[in-house]
């Protein structure tokens, strides 16, 4: 299917989901947070293995993405499931994804994102450490950790996604994070690697930037395969290569 036809299909899904949905209560009685509300998580409900079908993090897995922004700037992102773990401030042991971004071969960012999966299969976002680079030199750092300085965790992929399900990515004082809504579970995504079907489509918005609107496509067994930003610009991210880890 052409990009224009896919875009039209996305807009149709958005219109159909405009009525919203009730909050979801996951298995085990834990409600997924949607706004700024604090959550209390029991570390005993989490493990270091992340095998959610739409957000798998098998150790050694590697994703290579190409991103093109509205000005035509192209960047390359290499994401690796490192298998590295650490205990964050709220007591949960998290697992790392390492994302290295380059433009024209020059390093611009290295981010280590921390995730944990609960017994219901929900994948929680519990921290991040970011290094920004300019002209090949470290220009600044930023980080947050669930349970430290008021930072609250959120969910990036529910264990049982269903149409209309809403949840937050995280909530940090001064930075409310993104808000997510499942729009569809049977989308098609065309990437340079191959076509994917039965894809989960998620709408992402940001409370502080009302014009920010992004759609992400997640394929079973692979994870993120495409992202389209159609509000602040026409940014597009596509999966170029994927290698499944053995860990």
C-alpha positions, 0 to 999 in steps of 0.5 A, a space after each residue: 500500500 502506498 504512503 498516501 493510502 496508509 496516511 489516509 487509513 491512519 486518519 480514518 482510525 484517528 476519527 473512529 477513535 475520537 470518542 475515547 475509552 475508559 481507563 484500563 485495569 491490567 491483570 493483577 488489579 494494577 491500573 495503568 497511569 494516564 496523567 500525573 497521578 503517582 503510582 506505587 509499584 511492587 518490585 516483586 511484581 517485576 522481572 528482568 526478562 522483557 518478552 512483550 510481543 510488541 516490545 521484546 528486549 531479548 539480549 543482543 537484539 539490534 534495531 537500525 533505524 533511518 530518520 528523516 525530519 521536515 528539513 530533510 536531515 537524515 539520521 541513523 539510530 542503532 538500538 541495542 538490547 544490552 542485557 545490562 540491569 540496574 535497580 532504580 530509585 523505586 526499587 525495581 530492577 530495570 533492563 537497558 536499551 542503548 540508542 546511538 544516533 548519528 547524523 552524517 556519521 557524526 555522533 549526536 546522542 547516546 541514550 540508555 533507556 531503562 525498562 521493566 516488565 510486570 507480571 501482566 506483561 506491561 512494559 514500564 519506562 523507569 529511567 533514562 540517561 542521555 548524552 548529547 554531542 556537538 562536533 564529536 564532543 560531549 555537550 551535555 547530559 540529562 537523566 531521570 529515574 523513577 522514584 527520584 525527585 518526584 519522577 513517576 514511571 509510565 508504560 510504553 506497551 501494555 501486556 494486552 493492548 486493545 483499541 482505545 486503551 490510554 496510558 502515559 509514558 512517564 511524568 517528571 516535574 516540569 516535563 509531563 511526558 507523552 500520552 499514548 492511545 492504542 488506535 488499532 491492533 491490525 495495521 500494516 506497516 511498510 518498511 525498507 526491511 519488509 512489510 509487517 501486518 497485525 501491527 499495533 498503532 499508537 497515537 502519541 501526544 505531549 501535554 506541553 506541546 499541543 501541536 505535537 502528534 506522532 504515530 508509532 507502529 509496533 510489529 509482533 516479535 520485532 517491536 517498533 518498525 515505523 514512526 510518523 510525526 505529522 503535527 510539528 513536522 513531517 518526521 519519519 522513522 523506519 526500520 532498516 535492519 533487525 537482528 534478533 538476540 539470543 539472550 
